[in-house]
């Protein structure tokens, strides 16, 4: 005989985005205005979902929120995850938590619209929701790591939990005239294949990129997309399906065409794309290497696309850029201008600090990780010897720059330029070696828990350090790298880090390069 249980229920509440907080409310309105313009539709009210569960006379509040907005220690935290990027999750301000809070509350529940929506009153289903919630993966808030066409957020977590426990997802909709961004991402993770739930109360499809264009308005927009893209100077916007090859032909940052493509994986034979059983591609987009364009002046480079883009290659591009423009600035340095010498000394010191942090991270964390990868031991030994060679070359640059800063003479500037160009050859040899031979060994491991530990250890040690780094890599960044950065880090996060946390770079370093042009 089945055990009798008390009342049971799952009630879903639709909370207006920014309920109780003006900053979130206004930023959400700005986001929705931009999204509506981009998708050729009317603006909609935005909602995020929360659940109240009842089982065995105990109420549970289920919600995702910032780790800092609820102070109670016994609030039923199931997991924490990063906001914006994995490495930003190192800072408390950029972490969220998922709560299943016995006897708890959902902040601003009184502002819920068209709520509560009773999804079940079966005790077994409520118990299933409670059982499945701890299994929710800690994906990055604000990112589309699933290739679902929508970012992961609180709506994704609620949709996932309900879909995994047999709820009728076709019957669950936001209030009329509204939408719930991120809902479809939860259904994708749960393997739901029903109707796209991102509909308003009138049944008008709003957010699914896979189904966008169902209306005549969207059809007209789609027919006009090539012309609109031509006016913008680019291609029609597309969502890249996960684990597929992509061919894009944007304009280069210097006006030269750049061909972007996903190459075959050399380790598994020509023509075998990443994402196959032999080798899963884990990082989208493309990379650039520099080709000297000495006709444009010393240190000038064109960027062409040659491989899979990674954050490592973004850093490499910034190093190459700074070495090139430092050599150019030293070649043009006026004789006796000590003020200019001090400026270039500051700029070089910043480049040296970024290189030092990058290579110490590789020596301490990346190379030991790779040493455990089959077939990588000998390559790691070569990489370590190249680091030693770079340290020697940079020590020569350091000495030459110290002399030039103290005298400001044109002769010492030329000597420093020669040291920079010699170091450039050594550095370029190592960067190319990393990109061609080390990264292919690393790419298959970038989704593993072991690599996530390494990734966390590679983060800048402070928020100010993260800001300076973000400002530095974007200073003069070519469009291919900028496109990758946009796909990897949400634009608001990039802006806040580079323009606010990184303001010291814009104050002390960026003007040095502007005055050189």
Secondary structure as GFF3:
##gff-version 3
##sequence-region A 1 517
A	DSSP	beta_strand	9	16	.	.	.	ID=ss1
A	DSSP	alpha_helix	22	39	.	.	.	ID=ss2
A	DSSP	beta_strand	45	55	.	.	.	ID=ss3
A	DSSP	beta_strand	58	66	.	.	.	ID=ss4
A	DSSP	beta_strand	77	82	.	.	.	ID=ss5
A	DSSP	three_ten_helix	87	90	.	.	.	ID=ss6
A	DSSP	three_ten_helix	92	94	.	.	.	ID=ss7
A	DSSP	beta_strand	95	102	.	.	.	ID=ss8
A	DSSP	three_ten_helix	109	111	.	.	.	ID=ss9
A	DSSP	beta_strand	113	120	.	.	.	ID=ss10
A	DSSP	alpha_helix	123	133	.	.	.	ID=ss11
A	DSSP	alpha_helix	154	164	.	.	.	ID=ss12
A	DSSP	three_ten_helix	169	171	.	.	.	ID=ss13
A	DSSP	beta_strand	178	179	.	.	.	ID=ss14
A	DSSP	alpha_helix	183	190	.	.	.	ID=ss15
A	DSSP	alpha_helix	216	223	.	.	.	ID=ss16
A	DSSP	alpha_helix	225	232	.	.	.	ID=ss17
A	DSSP	beta_strand	247	248	.	.	.	ID=ss18
A	DSSP	beta_strand	260	261	.	.	.	ID=ss19
A	DSSP	three_ten_helix	266	268	.	.	.	ID=ss20
A	DSSP	beta_strand	286	292	.	.	.	ID=ss21
A	DSSP	three_ten_helix	294	296	.	.	.	ID=ss22
A	DSSP	beta_strand	301	308	.	.	.	ID=ss23
A	DSSP	alpha_helix	311	331	.	.	.	ID=ss24
A	DSSP	alpha_helix	338	361	.	.	.	ID=ss25
A	DSSP	pi_helix	362	366	.	.	.	ID=ss26
A	DSSP	alpha_helix	367	371	.	.	.	ID=ss27
A	DSSP	alpha_helix	377	407	.	.	.	ID=ss28
A	DSSP	alpha_helix	410	433	.	.	.	ID=ss29
A	DSSP	pi_helix	434	438	.	.	.	ID=ss30
A	DSSP	alpha_helix	439	443	.	.	.	ID=ss31
A	DSSP	alpha_helix	449	457	.	.	.	ID=ss32
A	DSSP	alpha_helix	463	474	.	.	.	ID=ss33
A	DSSP	alpha_helix	479	488	.	.	.	ID=ss34
A	DSSP	alpha_helix	491	495	.	.	.	ID=ss35
A	DSSP	pi_helix	496	501	.	.	.	ID=ss36
A	DSSP	alpha_helix	503	508	.	.	.	ID=ss37
A	DSSP	alpha_helix	510	514	.	.	.	ID=ss38
###
